[in-house]
Amino acid sequence: MGRNDAHRLWRKRTDDIRNVFDFMEVLGSGAFSEVFMVREKKTGKQFALKCVKKQHLHAKNLENEITVLRRIKHENIIGLEDFYESDTHYYLVMELVLGGELFDRLLDRGTYTEKDASHVIRQVLQGVSYLHRNNIVHRDLKPENLLYYSQDENSKIMISDFGLSKIEDNGIMSTACGTPGYVAPEVLAQKPYSKAVDCWSIGVITYILLCGYPPFYEDNESKLFCKIIKAEYEFDSPFWDDISASAKDFIRNMMQKNAKLRYTSEQALRHPWISGNTARSQDIYHSFRKQIQKNFAMCKWRQAFNATVAISHLKKLQLAQSGPTNPRANVLLPDIQISDLSSPVIAGQRLNANLEHNGNLTGSCVLDHMIVPTCPRELKSHCHPLRTSLSESLPAFIFSEACQHTYQHSNTAATRYDHQRVQTGICSIM
């Protein structure tokens, strides 16, 4: 049996998805899909249901995500539970996690230490190591894709969003994708790369977890990307004075410019800061909280500016790859629009307005703009509140090997259900 035959047998056919699930809450929406909290009628179990319109879908993109998700099962990775298809939509039934985003949870703590950060990164490395052993590269690791499974104080960390993941064929990839600020130098430099890009991203996340600000920060687009490509970062005083030498050594090995010298996920798991007792127990909460609030609180003009900067740079990369004579080099970039998403009434209206009588989603998918919330409070309620430097409100981006530009933006809107922050942990836009 071929892969396509197996894929067809695994998916389930439905004429009306509402016969299978009760729709409870809108969790997120994007240009290509909607995400809902649903309850399975037969079992009463709750899931996150990702509804993808066929007419706006490149079939290969969905096949790639499903192929990856079907191959993985790990306690620190959000799983695909089921898959349905109607005449107009594909429906991905995903594990529902209710614990909230990584940084939100850390800021809710009264105390926070290196040991806490080490515990978080150890779980991330365990999940990523599992992926790499199965020849899967995530390619978009960042704090907002790291979620807590539950509200329990000792909840485990879950890795989410496999929309840009890739199964390695020959160990080398060339598609420029990821989120600026977390992406490895070799990707920005348009060089072939490997699974080592995930380890770089983990290094960046670790850096932020220990000081509250990103390793690369510039108001100038060219200088920012130049710093990343050159791997120019510092452990600034006084912010790093109380951080252990072992933590800094771990970051240096993860954020090694030369991908061949960079730690693998297995090497990282053996580092004493992860596996030993070198992580300090000194409370760094107040310093971390102050820097997080200072560096990641954004006004709307900053959000729009940052997104525009990233898109501009990515267009240059695509043009460089395409060449001056390639007719595909003319890329239509999205306009940045400031929209008020704060009204709960609007969210409720969207749930009803977007479901037809047959359970299929309605409404046109806008492909040429990106919505930016109007203030930091809205950003926290409706999409991910924390971004690094000029990627504070940046989308993930991707260019295909054929030099066709595909803009992928992860704007996972989050609402509240029963007074709990609800996270789906899945890519809301294909």
Secondary structure as the mmCIF struct_conf table of DSSP 4:
data_model
#
loop_
_struct_conf.conf_type_id
_struct_conf.id
_struct_conf.beg_label_comp_id
_struct_conf.beg_label_asym_id
_struct_conf.beg_label_seq_id
_struct_conf.end_label_comp_id
_struct_conf.end_label_asym_id
_struct_conf.end_label_seq_id
HELX_RH_AL_P HELX_RH_AL_P1 ARG A 3 TRP A 10
BEND BEND1 ARG A 11 ARG A 11
STRN STRN1 LYS A 12 ARG A 13
BEND BEND2 ASP A 15 ASP A 15
HELX_RH_3T_P HELX_RH_3T_P1 ILE A 17 ASN A 19
TURN_TY1_P TURN_TY1_P1 VAL A 20 VAL A 20
STRN STRN2 PHE A 21 SER A 29
BEND BEND3 ALA A 31 PHE A 32
STRN STRN3 SER A 33 GLU A 40
TURN_TY1_P TURN_TY1_P2 LYS A 41 THR A 43
STRN STRN4 GLN A 46 LYS A 53
HELX_RH_3T_P HELX_RH_3T_P2 LYS A 54 HIS A 56
HELX_RH_AL_P HELX_RH_AL_P2 ALA A 59 ARG A 71
TURN_TY1_P TURN_TY1_P3 GLU A 75 ASN A 76
STRN STRN5 ILE A 77 ILE A 77
HELX_LH_PP_P HELX_LH_PP_P1 ILE A 78 GLY A 79
STRN STRN6 LEU A 80 GLU A 85
BEND BEND4 ASP A 87 THR A 88
STRN STRN7 HIS A 89 MET A 94
STRN STRN8 VAL A 97 VAL A 97
BEND BEND5 GLY A 99 GLY A 99
STRN STRN9 GLU A 101 GLU A 101
HELX_RH_AL_P HELX_RH_AL_P3 LEU A 102 LEU A 107
TURN_TY1_P TURN_TY1_P4 ASP A 108 ASP A 108
BEND BEND6 GLY A 110 GLY A 110
STRN STRN10 THR A 113 THR A 113
HELX_RH_AL_P HELX_RH_AL_P4 GLU A 114 ARG A 133
TURN_TY1_P TURN_TY1_P5 ASN A 134 ASN A 135
STRN STRN11 ILE A 136 VAL A 137
HELX_RH_3T_P HELX_RH_3T_P3 PRO A 143 ASN A 145
STRN STRN12 LEU A 146 TYR A 148
BEND BEND7 TYR A 149 ASP A 152
TURN_TY1_P TURN_TY1_P6 GLU A 153 ASN A 154
HELX_LH_PP_P HELX_LH_PP_P2 SER A 155 LYS A 156
STRN STRN13 ILE A 157 ILE A 159
TURN_TY1_P TURN_TY1_P7 GLY A 163 LEU A 164
STRN STRN14 LYS A 166 ILE A 167
BEND BEND8 ASP A 169 GLY A 171
STRN STRN15 MET A 173 MET A 173
STRN STRN16 CYS A 177 GLY A 178
TURN_TY1_P TURN_TY1_P8 PRO A 180 TYR A 182
BEND BEND9 VAL A 183 VAL A 183
HELX_RH_AL_P HELX_RH_AL_P5 PRO A 185 LEU A 188
TURN_TY1_P TURN_TY1_P9 ALA A 189 GLN A 190
STRN STRN17 TYR A 193 TYR A 193
TURN_TY1_P TURN_TY1_P10 LYS A 195 LYS A 195
HELX_RH_AL_P HELX_RH_AL_P6 ALA A 196 CYS A 211
BEND BEND10 GLY A 212 TYR A 213
BEND BEND11 PRO A 215 PRO A 215
BEND BEND12 ASP A 219 ASN A 220
HELX_RH_AL_P HELX_RH_AL_P7 GLU A 221 LYS A 230
TURN_TY1_P TURN_TY1_P11 ALA A 231 ALA A 231
TURN_TY1_P TURN_TY1_P12 SER A 237 ASP A 242
BEND BEND13 ILE A 243 ILE A 243
HELX_RH_AL_P HELX_RH_AL_P8 ALA A 245 MET A 254
TURN_TY1_P TURN_TY1_P13 MET A 255 MET A 255
BEND BEND14 LYS A 257 ASN A 258
TURN_TY1_P TURN_TY1_P14 ALA A 259 LEU A 261
BEND BEND15 ARG A 262 ARG A 262
HELX_LH_PP_P HELX_LH_PP_P3 TYR A 263 THR A 264
HELX_RH_AL_P HELX_RH_AL_P9 SER A 265 ARG A 270
BEND BEND16 HIS A 271 HIS A 271
HELX_RH_AL_P HELX_RH_AL_P10 PRO A 272 SER A 275
BEND BEND17 GLY A 276 ASN A 277
BEND BEND18 ALA A 279 ALA A 279
STRN STRN18 ASP A 283 ASP A 283
HELX_RH_AL_P HELX_RH_AL_P11 TYR A 285 PHE A 296
HELX_RH_AL_P HELX_RH_AL_P12 LYS A 300 SER A 322
TURN_TY1_P TURN_TY1_P15 PRO A 324 THR A 325
HELX_RH_3T_P HELX_RH_3T_P4 PRO A 327 ALA A 329
HELX_LH_PP_P HELX_LH_PP_P4 LEU A 333 PRO A 334
STRN STRN19 ASP A 335 SER A 339
HELX_RH_AL_P HELX_RH_AL_P13 PRO A 344 ALA A 353
TURN_TY1_P TURN_TY1_P16 ASN A 354 ASN A 354
STRN STRN20 LEU A 355 LEU A 355
TURN_TY1_P TURN_TY1_P17 HIS A 357 ASN A 358
BEND BEND19 GLY A 359 GLY A 359
STRN STRN21 LEU A 361 LEU A 361
BEND BEND20 GLY A 363 GLY A 363
HELX_LH_PP_P HELX_LH_PP_P5 SER A 364 VAL A 366
BEND BEND21 ASP A 368 ASP A 368
STRN STRN22 HIS A 369 PRO A 373
BEND BEND22 THR A 374 CYS A 375
HELX_RH_AL_P HELX_RH_AL_P14 PRO A 376 HIS A 382
BEND BEND23 CYS A 383 CYS A 383
HELX_RH_3T_P HELX_RH_3T_P5 SER A 389 SER A 391
TURN_TY1_P TURN_TY1_P18 GLU A 392 SER A 393
HELX_LH_PP_P HELX_LH_PP_P6 LEU A 394 ALA A 396
STRN STRN23 PHE A 397 PHE A 399
TURN_TY1_P TURN_TY1_P19 GLU A 401 ALA A 402
STRN STRN24 HIS A 405 THR A 406
STRN STRN25 ARG A 416 TYR A 417
TURN_TY1_P TURN_TY1_P20 ASP A 418 HIS A 419
STRN STRN26 GLN A 420 ARG A 421
STRN STRN27 GLN A 423 GLN A 423
BEND BEND24 ILE A 426 ILE A 426
BEND BEND25 SER A 428 SER A 428
#
